[in-house]
């Protein structure tokens, strides 16, 4: 598989697959992570929105630690 294939799997197929398999909190965190990667990999990035992106990254990391503790 090439990098584009993994990109499509992470952003399009993974959210559809986990929709009915995991708890609501896990799905929400993975969706946040998915949206973060969509913003990061966009063709056009607005520099003004990068400050908001920085806070989104922090929130996503905190939610990941909450749902998946470090010892997990």
Secondary structure as UniProt FT lines:
FT   HELIX           3..8
FT   HELIX           9..13
FT   HELIX           14..18
FT   TURN            19..21
FT   HELIX           24..40
FT   HELIX           47..49
FT   HELIX           50..67
FT   TURN            70..71
//
